[in-house]
Amino acid sequence: MKQGKIQTGKFYGIGVGPGDPELMTIKGLNRLRSAGIICYPACRPGAGSYALRIVENLVEDKSRFMGLLFPMEKEMERLLPVWKESVETIHQKLREGTDVAFITEGDPFFYSTFVYLFRLMRELHPEVEIEVVPAVSSITACAVRAGVPLAMADERVAVLPATYEKEFLRDALRHFDTVVFLKVSSVLPALVSLLEEMDLIDRAVLVEKCGSPEERLVRDLRSVKDERFNYLSLVIVRKEGR
């Protein structure tokens, strides 16, 4: 009797939210529990990750977790071979008929490591079926924690890295009702100075590691401008109505 061909597994990109496991979607949790392998990004071999911390107590069989190397590196020519290796590792598991999930903090399509895997898998193995499960983003979660509505009626919202040049940040603050600054940890002193200069410092709030046990909420940015915050920090500036 001829043996049937093994069906290729399905690849899931699962957003696990900003830090609180209870903010995972039902669909995300179902996919997480059904996948044979759960991959997470690790900055070095053997290391854990923030995404893993969020979900590890939701999965009984810890042997299903597999770290994939995603070094803290900005040079694309160095990162591309690493990402390709991760895609091939996942693809090998898929070829064996195993469903594979890749978890990422926040939402998979919003400043996420998963986007690189998604694009490369589409390019290198277009036959693979991919399902992306959206999630609560840090932006909406932080706004709720800070008690700062992002927008009402016809108000305008901008979301951008605080690492952009000063005049770009200034223009955003001029033209939008609410501005969410990401990646603030390395440029907080400069951002605080700009907000003081524009008389918006009292309209700003900083949220670090939202929903996690280490969450921190700061409404007086002057008092912490020289502190070093975690990469998972953002600042919300709402000009009116707070």
C-alpha positions in Angstrom: 0.0 0.0 0.0 1.4 3.4 -1.0 1.9 5.7 1.9 0.2 9.1 1.6 2.1 12.3 1.3 2.5 14.2 4.6 0.5 17.5 4.6 2.5 20.6 5.2 1.8 22.3 8.5 0.3 25.8 8.9 2.4 28.8 10.0 0.8 31.1 12.5 1.9 34.6 13.5 0.4 35.3 16.9 0.4 38.6 18.7 0.4 38.1 22.4 -0.3 41.7 23.5 1.7 44.2 25.4 2.4 42.2 28.6 -0.8 41.1 30.4 -1.6 37.4 29.4 -5.3 38.2 29.8 -5.1 40.6 26.9 -4.5 37.8 24.5 -7.4 37.2 22.1 -9.3 33.9 22.2 -8.2 33.1 18.7 -4.6 33.7 19.6 -4.8 31.5 22.6 -6.6 28.7 20.6 -3.9 28.8 17.9 -1.2 28.8 20.5 -2.5 25.7 22.2 -3.0 23.8 19.0 0.4 24.5 17.4 2.9 21.7 17.7 5.8 24.1 17.9 5.8 27.6 19.4 8.7 29.8 18.3 9.8 33.0 20.0 12.5 35.6 19.2 15.7 35.3 21.3 18.5 37.9 21.2 21.1 35.1 21.8 21.2 31.3 21.9 19.4 29.9 24.9 17.9 33.2 25.9 14.2 33.8 26.7 12.1 36.6 25.5 9.4 39.1 26.6 6.9 37.4 24.4 7.7 34.0 26.0 7.2 35.4 29.4 3.7 36.6 28.5 2.5 33.1 27.4 4.7 30.5 29.1 2.2 29.9 31.9 -0.6 29.4 29.3 1.1 26.4 27.8 1.5 23.2 29.8 4.0 21.4 27.6 7.1 23.6 27.7 9.0 21.4 25.3 6.9 22.9 22.5 8.8 26.2 22.9 11.7 26.9 20.5 13.8 30.0 20.5 14.9 31.5 17.2 17.9 33.8 17.1 16.9 37.5 16.4 20.0 39.5 17.6 19.7 43.2 18.6 21.3 44.4 15.4 20.4 47.2 13.0 22.5 46.3 10.0 20.2 44.6 7.4 23.0 42.8 5.7 23.8 41.0 8.9 20.2 40.3 9.9 19.0 38.9 6.6 20.9 35.6 6.8 19.8 35.1 10.4 16.1 35.7 9.4 16.5 33.3 6.5 17.9 30.7 8.8 14.9 31.0 11.1 12.5 30.7 8.1 14.2 27.5 7.0 14.1 26.1 10.6 10.3 26.8 10.7 9.8 25.4 7.2 11.5 22.2 8.1 9.0 21.7 10.9 6.1 22.6 8.5 7.3 20.0 6.0 7.1 17.4 8.7 3.4 18.2 9.0 3.7 20.2 12.2 1.8 23.5 12.7 4.2 26.2 13.9 3.3 29.4 15.7 5.6 32.4 16.1 4.7 34.7 19.0 5.5 38.3 19.2 4.6 41.0 21.8 2.0 43.5 20.7 0.5 43.0 17.3 2.3 41.0 14.6 2.0 43.7 11.9 2.9 46.7 14.1 6.7 47.2 14.5 7.0 43.5 14.9 9.8 41.0 14.3 7.2 38.7 12.7 6.9 40.9 9.6 10.4 39.9 8.4 9.6 36.2 8.8 6.2 36.7 7.1 7.8 38.4 4.0 10.6 35.9 3.7 8.3 32.9 4.1 6.1 34.3 1.3 9.2 34.9 -0.9 11.0 31.6 -0.2 8.1 29.2 0.4 5.0 30.7 -1.2 3.1 27.4 -0.8 3.0 27.7 3.0 -0.3 28.7 4.4 0.1 31.6 6.9 -2.5 32.9 9.3 -1.8 36.1 11.2 -3.7 36.6 14.5 -3.9 40.3 15.5 -3.6 41.5 19.0 -4.0 44.4 21.4 -1.2 46.8 20.6 0.9 48.7 23.2 -0.6 51.9 21.9 -4.2 51.1 22.8 -3.2 49.3 26.0 -1.0 52.1 27.3 -3.7 54.7 26.5 -6.2 52.8 28.6 -3.7 52.4 31.5 -2.9 56.1 31.4 -6.5 57.1 31.2 -5.8 59.1 28.0 -8.2 58.7 25.1 -6.3 58.5 21.8 -9.0 60.3 19.7 -12.5 61.5 19.7 -14.8 62.7 16.9 -12.5 64.1 14.1 -9.3 64.4 16.1 -6.1 63.3 14.4 -3.6 60.8 15.8 0.1 60.3 14.8 2.3 57.4 15.8 6.0 57.6 15.2 9.4 56.7 16.7 10.9 59.4 18.9 14.2 58.7 17.2 13.3 60.9 14.2 14.8 64.3 13.8 13.6 67.1 16.1 11.8 69.1 13.4 9.9 66.0 12.3 8.7 65.5 15.9 7.9 69.2 16.2 5.7 69.1 13.1 3.8 66.1 14.4 3.1 67.8 17.7 1.9 70.9 15.8 -0.4 69.2 13.4 -1.9 66.3 15.4 -4.2 66.3 18.4 -2.6 63.2 19.9 1.0 62.0 19.3 2.3 58.6 20.4 6.1 58.4 20.5 7.6 54.9 20.4 11.3 54.0 21.0 11.7 56.7 23.6 14.2 55.0 25.8 17.4 56.3 24.1 16.2 59.8 23.3 14.0 60.7 26.4 16.1 63.8 27.4 15.8 65.3 23.9 12.0 64.5 23.8 11.4 66.1 27.2 13.3 69.2 26.1 11.1 69.5 23.0 7.9 69.1 25.0 9.1 71.7 27.5 9.9 74.1 24.6 6.5 73.6 23.1 4.7 73.9 26.5 3.4 70.3 26.2 5.3 68.6 28.9 2.3 68.6 31.2 0.3 66.9 28.5 2.6 63.9 28.3 2.6 60.6 30.0 5.1 57.7 29.8 4.2 54.0 30.1 6.9 51.3 30.5 6.2 47.6 29.9 2.4 48.0 30.0 0.5 45.2 31.6 3.6 43.4 33.0 4.6 43.1 36.7 7.2 45.8 36.0 4.8 48.3 34.5 5.5 51.9 35.3 3.4 55.0 34.7 5.1 58.4 34.8 3.2 61.7 34.4 6.0 64.0 35.4 8.5 63.4 32.6 10.9 66.1 34.0 11.6 64.0 37.0 12.8 61.0 34.9 14.4 62.5 31.8 17.8 61.3 32.8 16.7 57.7 33.6 17.1 54.8 31.2 13.8 53.1 30.5 13.2 49.7 28.9 12.9 49.5 25.1 9.2 48.7 25.6 8.3 52.2 26.6 6.3 55.0 24.9 5.1 58.5 25.5 1.6 59.7 24.8 1.0 63.5 24.2 -2.6 64.6 24.1 -2.9 68.3 23.6 -6.5 68.7 24.8 -9.1 67.0 26.9 -6.9 65.1 29.4 
